[in-house]
């Protein structure tokens, strides 16, 4: 069984349809559902870290470009994305959350991604 623990994109505002300038990207995860999935996968030792790299590309483009990466759970893995050098149009953002645990002395990781579409209008 798969548990939808995340990552879940945090939208800055319901009325915020377009991005311009400096934008704060944030994601969260459901800790309880994450622990259920880890347990089902046989990972019984505690989480040692969670990291969330962010990428963007033009909608339906081929190459993802890294925006940044965060391990700061308290700030929802936030990364600032400067859109001022981008052409106006549709883009896709990806948050690729990695959860690391130690299992029998060896570091293991699971990962999930979340892709959202945004409009850049500078």
C-alpha positions as CSV (number, residue, x, y, z in Angstrom):
1,X,0.0,0.0,0.0
2,X,1.2,3.5,-0.8
3,X,0.7,6.4,1.6
4,X,0.5,9.9,0.2
5,X,2.8,11.5,2.8
6,X,4.0,14.1,0.3
7,X,5.6,16.3,-0.5
8,X,2.8,18.7,-0.7
9,X,3.4,22.1,-2.3
10,X,2.3,25.0,-0.1
11,X,0.6,27.6,-2.4
12,X,1.5,31.2,-1.2
13,X,-2.1,32.3,-1.7
14,X,-5.3,31.1,-3.4
15,X,-5.5,34.2,-5.5
16,X,-1.8,34.1,-6.4
17,X,-2.0,32.8,-10.0
18,X,1.3,34.1,-11.4
19,X,4.8,34.4,-10.1
20,X,7.0,37.5,-10.5
21,X,10.4,38.4,-9.1
22,X,11.5,36.6,-6.0
23,X,9.2,33.8,-4.9
24,X,9.4,31.6,-1.8
25,X,8.8,27.9,-2.6
26,X,7.7,25.7,0.3
27,X,6.6,22.1,0.8
28,X,5.5,20.0,3.7
29,X,4.9,16.3,4.4
30,X,2.6,14.2,6.6
31,X,4.8,12.7,9.3
32,X,2.3,10.1,10.4
33,X,1.8,8.8,6.8
34,X,5.5,8.9,6.2
35,X,6.2,6.7,9.2
36,X,3.5,4.2,8.1
37,X,5.2,3.9,4.7
38,X,8.6,3.5,6.2
39,X,7.4,0.8,8.5
40,X,5.7,-1.0,5.6
41,X,9.0,-0.8,3.7
42,X,10.8,-2.4,6.7
43,X,12.7,0.8,7.7
44,X,12.3,0.7,11.5
45,X,15.1,3.0,12.6
46,X,14.4,6.8,13.0
47,X,14.7,9.4,10.2
48,X,18.1,10.9,10.2
49,X,17.4,13.8,7.7
50,X,15.0,15.0,5.1
51,X,16.2,17.1,2.1
52,X,14.2,18.8,-0.6
53,X,15.9,19.9,-3.8
54,X,13.8,22.2,-6.1
55,X,14.0,22.3,-9.9
56,X,12.1,24.1,-12.7
57,X,11.7,23.8,-16.5
58,X,9.6,25.4,-19.2
59,X,6.3,23.5,-19.4
60,X,6.9,20.2,-21.3
61,X,10.6,21.0,-21.5
62,X,13.2,18.3,-21.4
63,X,15.8,19.7,-18.9
64,X,15.2,20.5,-15.2
65,X,17.3,23.3,-13.8
66,X,18.1,23.3,-10.1
67,X,16.8,26.2,-8.0
68,X,18.2,25.2,-4.7
69,X,17.9,22.7,-1.8
70,X,16.7,22.8,1.8
71,X,16.8,20.6,4.8
72,X,15.0,23.1,7.0
73,X,11.8,21.4,8.2
74,X,10.8,24.3,10.4
75,X,10.7,26.6,7.3
76,X,8.9,24.0,5.1
77,X,12.1,23.3,3.1
78,X,11.8,26.8,1.7
79,X,14.0,28.0,-1.2
80,X,13.8,31.4,-2.9
81,X,13.3,31.3,-6.7
82,X,14.2,34.4,-8.7
83,X,12.1,34.5,-11.8
84,X,13.3,37.9,-13.1
85,X,15.6,36.4,-15.8
86,X,12.9,34.0,-17.1
87,X,10.7,34.6,-20.1
88,X,7.0,35.0,-19.3
89,X,5.1,31.8,-19.7
90,X,4.2,28.4,-18.2
91,X,6.7,26.5,-16.1
92,X,6.8,23.3,-14.0
93,X,8.3,23.1,-10.6
94,X,9.4,19.9,-9.0
95,X,10.1,19.3,-5.3
96,X,12.0,16.0,-4.9
97,X,11.9,15.1,-1.2
98,X,14.4,12.6,0.1
99,X,13.9,10.9,3.5
100,X,17.0,9.2,4.9
101,X,17.1,6.5,7.5
102,X,19.8,4.2,8.9
103,X,19.1,0.6,8.5
104,X,21.5,-2.0,9.9
105,X,24.3,0.7,9.9
106,X,23.7,1.7,6.3
107,X,22.1,4.9,5.1
108,X,18.9,4.3,3.0
109,X,16.6,6.8,1.3
110,X,13.2,7.0,-0.1
111,X,12.1,9.8,-2.4
112,X,8.9,11.3,-3.7
113,X,8.3,14.1,-6.1
114,X,5.6,16.7,-6.6
115,X,5.2,18.6,-9.8
116,X,3.2,21.8,-10.0
117,X,2.5,24.2,-12.9
118,X,3.0,27.9,-12.5
119,X,2.9,31.0,-14.7
120,X,5.8,33.5,-14.7
121,X,4.8,37.0,-15.5
122,X,7.5,39.6,-14.9
